[in-house]
Amino acid sequence: MEYRWERLNFSHLFYFYVTAKEGSIKAACEKLFISQPTVSDQIKLLEEFLECKLFERRNRALFLTKEGEVALDYADKLFSLSQEMIRRVRRGEKMPRASLDIGVTPFMSQYLLYSELTPFFENPKTMVNFIEGDKAYLLSLLEEEEIDVLLTSSKDGVSQQLVAHRVGTNRSYAVAHKKFKKHQKDFPHSLSQIPFFGHSTSSDLRYDIDMFFSQYGISSPKIGEGNSLELFEVICQKGLGFTIVTEAGKNRLCQNKDIIVLGELSEMETNVWAVVKKGVDNEAMPFIRLLKERS
């Protein structure tokens, strides 16, 4: 069977790319110093070639269609690679550094003490990237080898193509402003007397906290929820209530002398797993060894 090569016109793609990035044809024209009909015609030709609409107009504004979002993603990669080619071929720059791509859930990012990972940032041959997202999404990226390792608090959902290494434990603490120091005495029952800022439903801690509260009959008045360590710090620093964080989060928040530990939720201690794809040789294993050494 003879394969028919379809040639994509990169000029058409470039005009689409700039328009998508700038948000409008007018802004793209100002950026490129060309007329609006020229840009419109180029995008129309690209849409005819791809046999789909890339933009839709709503309330006089341009929005990418589902196909347009896919096209923009590929355009980003193509034009990034073209610039890399120019740097290497024309300017003789060295090969780009290899990358270590680490997937972390919003909760697991609180487990990492990033200061302890500086040896990887100091390695001139490796670039370290952290990708934060939903666990199911990150597992799919790992299966497709788009990330090298995933940090998670559970082995649930790990397929036979993957292997999980235990790299440490997660300990959890209730922290608050020092004005709540008296509540350390009858911990954890005393938590019912303090306003609580909790974790959202997307947090791996949410279920464990609910179970812990149920076990001890804790009914703290809830003032809100979120997953940001910076937000937890503000809540504690202002004396608005207490929150629950991991050990890394506790160490960071307690650098502020106004924030103290009310107590450890020992029943909530969990394992930390580093998940990798079987048979893949990359920078993930040295990273895993470092995590095991510090645990």
C-alpha positions as semicolon CSV with decimal commas, in nm:
position;residue;x (nm);y (nm);z (nm)
1;M;0,000;0,000;0,000
2;E;0,145;0,333;-0,108
3;Y;0,161;0,599;0,165
4;R;0,046;0,946;0,062
5;W;0,240;1,222;0,235
6;E;0,025;1,523;0,327
7;R;0,224;1,843;0,348
8;L;0,120;2,085;0,618
9;N;0,173;2,450;0,528
10;F;0,369;2,589;0,823
11;S;0,289;2,949;0,728
12;H;-0,081;2,876;0,772
13;L;-0,005;2,705;1,103
14;F;0,210;2,995;1,222
15;Y;-0,066;3,252;1,164
16;F;-0,311;3,029;1,350
17;Y;-0,055;2,984;1,632
18;V;0,000;3,358;1,679
19;T;-0,374;3,431;1,665
20;A;-0,446;3,165;1,927
21;K;-0,170;3,298;2,153
22;E;-0,271;3,664;2,113
23;G;-0,643;3,592;2,151
24;S;-0,768;3,776;1,843
25;I;-0,694;3,832;1,474
26;K;-0,650;4,204;1,538
27;A;-0,385;4,144;1,805
28;A;-0,210;3,891;1,580
29;C;-0,198;4,145;1,296
30;E;-0,043;4,405;1,525
31;K;0,213;4,150;1,637
32;L;0,301;4,042;1,281
33;F;0,259;4,386;1,112
34;I;0,024;4,246;0,846
35;S;-0,339;4,305;0,745
36;Q;-0,638;4,128;0,895
37;P;-0,753;3,972;0,564
38;T;-0,414;3,805;0,526
39;V;-0,436;3,637;0,867
40;S;-0,802;3,542;0,817
41;D;-0,726;3,385;0,479
42;Q;-0,431;3,187;0,616
43;I;-0,640;3,046;0,901
44;K;-0,922;2,961;0,661
45;L;-0,680;2,767;0,439
46;L;-0,551;2,575;0,741
47;E;-0,909;2,491;0,846
48;E;-0,984;2,366;0,494
49;F;-0,673;2,149;0,499
50;L;-0,757;2,003;0,843
51;E;-1,127;1,980;0,752
52;C;-1,249;2,137;1,075
53;K;-1,309;2,469;1,245
54;L;-1,027;2,586;1,473
55;F;-1,200;2,893;1,616
56;E;-1,555;2,985;1,704
57;R;-1,678;3,337;1,763
58;R;-1,885;3,411;2,073
59;N;-1,983;3,762;2,181
60;R;-1,737;3,913;1,932
61;A;-1,449;3,713;2,082
62;L;-1,253;3,418;1,940
63;F;-1,245;3,087;2,123
64;L;-1,059;2,771;2,028
65;T;-1,271;2,472;1,935
66;K;-1,178;2,127;2,068
67;E;-0,986;2,067;1,744
68;G;-0,826;2,409;1,778
69;E;-0,692;2,322;2,124
70;V;-0,535;2,004;1,984
71;A;-0,383;2,198;1,694
72;L;-0,242;2,463;1,929
73;D;-0,080;2,195;2,147
74;Y;0,098;2,049;1,844
75;A;0,191;2,394;1,715
76;D;0,351;2,476;2,049
77;K;0,567;2,166;2,024
78;L;0,654;2,216;1,657
79;F;0,764;2,577;1,691
80;S;0,954;2,500;2,011
81;L;1,142;2,225;1,827
82;S;1,211;2,457;1,533
83;Q;1,376;2,709;1,764
84;E;1,578;2,431;1,925
85;M;1,692;2,316;1,580
86;I;1,806;2,668;1,491
87;R;2,003;2,699;1,814
88;R;2,176;2,366;1,765
89;V;2,239;2,373;1,390
90;R;2,301;2,740;1,318
91;R;2,458;2,843;1,649
92;G;2,622;2,513;1,740
93;E;2,467;2,497;2,087
94;K;2,508;2,179;2,289
95;M;2,246;1,908;2,311
96;P;1,959;2,003;2,543
97;R;1,972;1,853;2,889
98;A;1,786;1,535;2,963
99;S;1,482;1,588;3,181
100;L;1,344;1,420;3,491
101;D;0,967;1,467;3,482
102;I;0,804;1,409;3,822
103;G;0,428;1,381;3,861
104;V;0,281;1,492;4,194
105;T;-0,078;1,522;4,311
106;P;-0,170;1,854;4,477
107;F;-0,148;1,682;4,818
108;M;0,182;1,503;4,752
109;S;0,354;1,830;4,666
110;Q;0,328;1,902;5,040
111;Y;0,526;1,584;5,114
112;L;0,831;1,696;4,920
113;L;1,101;1,894;5,093
114;Y;1,224;2,058;4,776
115;S;1,539;2,187;4,944
116;E;1,657;1,827;4,974
117;L;1,634;1,779;4,598
118;T;1,898;2,039;4,511
119;P;2,150;1,776;4,389
120;F;1,922;1,716;4,091
121;F;1,898;2,087;4,009
122;E;2,277;2,115;4,033
123;N;2,328;1,838;3,776
124;P;2,421;2,016;3,450
125;K;2,299;1,720;3,244
126;T;1,946;1,699;3,383
127;M;1,652;1,940;3,392
128;V;1,394;1,865;3,663
129;N;1,026;1,928;3,588
130;F;0,736;1,892;3,832
131;I;0,393;1,823;3,684
132;E;0,102;1,861;3,924
133;G;-0,236;1,705;3,850
134;D;-0,503;1,447;3,921
135;K;-0,369;1,099;4,003
136;A;-0,557;0,920;3,722
137;Y;-0,429;1,173;3,468
138;L;-0,071;1,141;3,593
139;L;-0,089;0,761;3,581
140;S;-0,192;0,784;3,217
141;L;0,106;1,012;3,146
142;L;0,333;0,759;3,317
143;E;0,195;0,474;3,108
144;E;0,267;0,678;2,793
145;E;0,617;0,763;2,927
146;E;0,541;1,135;2,921
147;I;0,655;1,154;3,284
148;D;0,926;0,945;3,453
149;V;0,789;0,893;3,803
150;L;0,472;0,958;4,002
151;L;0,461;1,029;4,377
152;T;0,143;0,906;4,541
153;S;0,010;0,806;4,883
154;S;-0,153;0,488;4,755
155;K;-0,088;0,206;4,509
156;D;-0,452;0,206;4,398
157;G;-0,485;0,217;4,020
158;V;-0,125;0,108;3,953
159;S;-0,138;-0,128;3,653
160;Q;0,081;-0,430;3,578
161;Q;0,293;-0,212;3,347
162;L;0,400;-0,007;3,646
163;V;0,590;-0,078;3,967
164;A;0,558;0,108;4,299
165;H;0,856;0,166;4,533
166;R;0,792;0,261;4,897
167;V;1,004;0,571;4,956
168;G;0,884;0,698;5,293
169;T;0,593;0,775;5,520
170;N;0,355;1,065;5,544
171;R;0,284;1,197;5,892
172;S;0,010;1,453;5,951
173;Y;-0,018;1,733;6,207
174;A;-0,274;1,983;6,327
175;V;-0,121;2,332;6,326
176;A;-0,256;2,667;6,439
177;H;-0,168;3,010;6,575
178;K;0,015;3,006;6,910
179;K;-0,288;3,165;7,077
180;F;-0,446;2,816;7,059
181;K;-0,158;2,660;7,258
182;K;-0,386;2,561;7,548
183;H;-0,564;2,316;7,317
184;Q;-0,253;2,097;7,303
185;K;-0,351;1,946;7,641
186;D;-0,664;1,757;7,544
187;F;-0,560;1,686;7,185
188;P;-0,727;1,575;6,962
189;H;-1,066;1,620;7,140
190;S;-0,988;1,989;7,196
191;L;-1,001;2,046;6,819
192;S;-1,381;2,065;6,844
193;Q;-1,335;2,402;7,017
194;I;-1,135;2,561;6,731
195;P;-1,251;2,669;6,383
196;F;-1,119;2,435;6,113
197;F;-0,996;2,511;5,762
198;G;-1,012;2,181;5,573
199;H;-0,894;2,019;5,251
200;S;-1,105;2,016;4,936
201;T;-1,248;1,693;4,792
202;S;-0,957;1,663;4,544
203;S;-0,708;1,621;4,831
204;D;-0,578;1,277;4,924
205;L;-0,606;1,385;5,290
206;R;-0,977;1,467;5,283
207;Y;-1,109;1,113;5,342
208;D;-0,851;1,035;5,613
209;I;-0,936;1,356;5,800
210;D;-1,309;1,282;5,786
211;M;-1,244;0,933;5,924
212;F;-1,019;1,071;6,199
213;F;-1,279;1,328;6,304
214;S;-1,547;1,059;6,309
215;Q;-1,328;0,825;6,518
216;Y;-1,273;1,089;6,790
217;G;-1,611;1,258;6,763
218;I;-1,453;1,588;6,654
219;S;-1,699;1,848;6,527
220;S;-1,494;2,160;6,462
221;P;-1,679;2,457;6,308
222;K;-1,560;2,462;5,946
223;I;-1,466;2,800;5,800
224;G;-1,358;2,686;5,454
225;E;-1,141;2,450;5,253
226;G;-0,859;2,442;4,999
227;N;-0,532;2,269;4,914
228;S;-0,279;2,554;4,906
229;L;-0,005;2,550;5,169
230;E;0,019;2,929;5,135
231;L;-0,351;2,956;5,218
232;F;-0,310;2,725;5,519
233;E;-0,030;2,950;5,643
234;V;-0,247;3,262;5,615
235;I;-0,530;3,095;5,808
236;C;-0,293;2,994;6,089
237;Q;-0,092;3,314;6,096
238;K;-0,407;3,526;6,128
239;G;-0,535;3,304;6,409
240;L;-0,851;3,217;6,216
241;G;-0,839;2,846;6,302
242;F;-0,638;2,527;6,265
243;T;-0,558;2,312;5,964
244;I;-0,396;1,975;5,899
245;V;-0,075;1,939;5,699
246;T;0,193;1,682;5,622
247;E;0,534;1,678;5,789
248;A;0,693;1,883;5,511
249;G;0,408;2,132;5,537
250;K;0,442;2,146;5,914
251;N;0,817;2,212;5,890
252;R;0,755;2,494;5,647
253;L;0,467;2,659;5,834
254;C;0,638;2,634;6,173
255;Q;0,927;2,845;6,047
256;N;0,680;3,119;6,132
257;K;0,718;3,157;6,511
258;D;0,348;3,241;6,546
259;I;0,246;2,895;6,420
260;I;0,266;2,588;6,646
261;V;0,185;2,217;6,634
262;L;-0,122;2,122;6,832
263;G;-0,055;1,751;6,789
264;E;0,020;1,464;6,552
265;L;-0,259;1,261;6,392
266;S;-0,068;0,934;6,422
267;E;-0,360;0,725;6,296
268;M;-0,328;0,902;5,961
269;E;0,030;0,797;5,891
270;T;0,050;0,659;5,537
271;N;0,314;0,526;5,300
272;V;0,460;0,730;5,015
273;W;0,507;0,549;4,686
274;A;0,716;0,635;4,382
275;V;0,562;0,471;4,075
276;V;0,764;0,409;3,756
277;K;0,709;0,215;3,437
278;K;0,865;-0,130;3,425
279;G;1,175;-0,172;3,212
280;V;1,230;0,201;3,150
281;D;1,581;0,332;3,223
282;N;1,586;0,704;3,315
283;E;1,677;0,946;3,594
284;A;1,387;0,827;3,810
285;M;1,583;0,557;3,995
286;P;1,849;0,795;4,138
287;F;1,561;1,020;4,244
288;I;1,389;0,728;4,416
289;R;1,711;0,632;4,594
290;L;1,742;0,988;4,727
291;L;1,388;0,976;4,866
292;K;1,457;0,642;5,036
293;E;1,778;0,775;5,192
294;R;1,603;1,073;5,352
295;S;1,303;0,875;5,479
